[in-house]
Amino acid sequence: MKEETKKNLVDFFSKYPLKKYKKGQIVVESNENFKGVYFVKSGYLRVYDVRAEEKESGIQLFNPWFYLSLISAKTGLKSRHFIETMSPVEAWMAPVEEFKKFLKDNPKLDEEINKQVMENFLDLTTFVSQLISGNAYLKVAGLIYSLAREYGVAKGKEVSIKVKITHKQIGILTGLTRETVTLQMLKLEKNKIIDNDKRQIVVMDIKELKKLLEVE
């Protein structure tokens, strides 16, 4: 998300009470109404489904509470997934009608948000393709690319990801074991795609990462 877009959203949402949630808390259940549009100030969440055999199926989507509650506000649909905090989370919640009025009064911002939703959809199609391929290397690389897009700060060809995420959390989001994630991260470092010094991921060349994932 562009910094200007994020700033405009923070300016709007910060007028509403800031709510705090503990790590591991389910904030939205499947088939539940969102009750408003949410914007996360800090922390991150995961989205997943529970199949009939009680197996979880994760969905790679960053800032999910905002985008999914936005889609619900525009369509009237209930949540189709569970949303759970992966860290302590702080979030604002705005009434649906007030947020819709805000977008109506700011058509350029509405257009930018819609563009971001469509880009996220394309990212999801790439993620599904990676899941089907069963290639652990591409799964981890794809997650890092999504992190770079959502939380990255560019400096030349490098992108520093300004959110700390553990190998275990990457495993949860990609459906891989922590050990497998560690191996793939080491491969990405060896291939000079990333630097993972001091638990902060730096994409060394974002163009090379996009080329690897065939998203150019």
N, C-alpha and C positions, 0 to 999 in steps of 0.2 A: 504494500500500500504506500502511495506517495506521502511524503512528510506533510505536504500542504493539506492533502485530504484528511490525514490522520488528525492534524491540528484542528481543522474545522469540526471534525466529529467530536474531538475531546472538548472543544469549546461548548458544543451543544450538550453533550451528555453530562458534563461536570456540573450542570445546574441541578442534577438529580442526586438523591442520596447514593453514597458509595457503599456497596455491600461487600462483606468479606466471607470467603468460603475456605474450608480446610482442605488439605490435600486428600485425595481419595473420595471426595464427596460427589455423589451423583446429583447434578443440578437440574437435569432434564431427563425424563424417562420417555421411552418410546410410547407414542400415541398420547402424549401430553401437550397441552397448550403452552406456548411460550409466555403468554401473559404480558408481553412487552418486547421491546427491542433492547438487546444487551450489548454493551461495549466494554471490553476488558481493559482495565488500566494496567494490571500487572498479573503475571502468572500465565499458565497455559493449560489447555484441556485436550482431551481426546474424545473421539466419536467412535462408537462401535454399535454393532447389533449383536443380539443373542439368538442363535439358531435354536431350532426345536430340540436338538441334542445337547443344548446348553453350552455350545461352543461359541466363543466370542469371535467376531469378525471385525477387525479394525478398519477405519476409513481415514486416509491421510488428508486432513483438512486443517489449516491453521486459521486462528481467529474464528473457530467454528460457531461460537455462541452468537457472534455478531451476524455472520452471513446466514446461518440457518434461521435465526429469529427474524432477520430481514426478509428472507424468502417467505416465511410464515406470515409476516405482516402484509406482504404484497399479494399473497395468494389465499390466506385464510386457512392454510393447511396446518395440521398438527405435526409435532415432531415425529419422524420415522426412526429415530435413533436414540441411544443413550448418550448423554454428554457428561463426562466425569473429569474432575480436576486432576491434573498430574502434579500440581504444586499448589501452595496457597494462592488463592486468586482474589483479586479485587475487581469488582465490575459495577458499572452503572446500569440502571434499567429505566428506559424512557417509555411512557405510554405510546401505544401504536399510533393513535391518531395524531398525537403531537409530533412524532417523528415523520409521519407521512406529510404533514403540513410543512415541516422543516425542509423536506426534500422538494416539495412543490415550490417553495419560496427560493430554493437554490438549485435550479435545473442543471447547472454545470456540475455541481457536486453529485447530483443524482446520476448524471451521465457517467461520471468517473467511477462511482460505486458500481453501477451496472456493468461497466467495462471490467472492473476487477472481479466481479462475480463470474463473468464469462471466462476470464483468464483462469480462475480457479477451477472452473468446469473442465477446461482443457488440461490443466494439471492433473485432475482426477482421472481423466481418460488415459493419460500417460501412466499414472500410478496403477490403474487396473491392468494395463498392458504388461507392466513390470511384474505384477503379481502372477499373471498367467504364465509369463516366461519362466518363473521360478528362479531367476538369477539374483542371488543375494547381493552381489556387487552393485547391480543396477538399482535394487530396492533402496540400499543405503545411500547411493549417489542421488537418487531421486528425492529422497527425504531431505538431504542436505541442500539440494537445489530449492526445494520449497521453503526451507528455513531461510535461505539466503534472500529469496524474494520477499518474504514476510518480515524478517527481522534484520536483514543485511544492511551494512553501511559500506558503500563503494569507495575505494580509493585507488584510482587507476584501474588496472585489470583485476585487482584483489577485492574481495568482499568479506568483511568481518561480520560474523553472525553474533549479534548482541543479545543472545539468550543462551544460558548454559543448559545443556541437556546431556544426560548421562547415557552410556551405552545401553543400560537397561531400559531407559525410556525410549531410545531409538528402537530397541527390540520390540517393545510393546506396540509402537506405531507401525512397524514393518512386518510384524509377525515372525521375527527371527529371535533366536536365543542371544543372550548377551555375549556369549563367546563368539558366535558367528559375526555379530556386529563388530566386535573388536578386530577380528581378522580382516573384515572388509575395510574398516577404517585404516588399518595398517597398509592395506593394498593401495588405498586412495592416497595415502601419504607417500608411499614408495613411488607411485606414478605421478607425484607432484601435482595432484588435483587439489589436495587440501593440506593444511597444516593444523594439527590439533594440539598445539602447545598450550599448557596451563588450562586445559579443559575448555578453551574457547576455540571454536572451529573457524578457520579462515580459508575461504576458497581462493586458491592461488591464482587461478585464471578462470573467470566465470564463463568465458567463451569456450574453453576446453571442456568444462563441465556440461554445458549445453550441447556441445558436439557429441560428447559421450552419450548423452541421453536422447540425442536426435530431436531436440526441441527448438532448433534454430529455424 
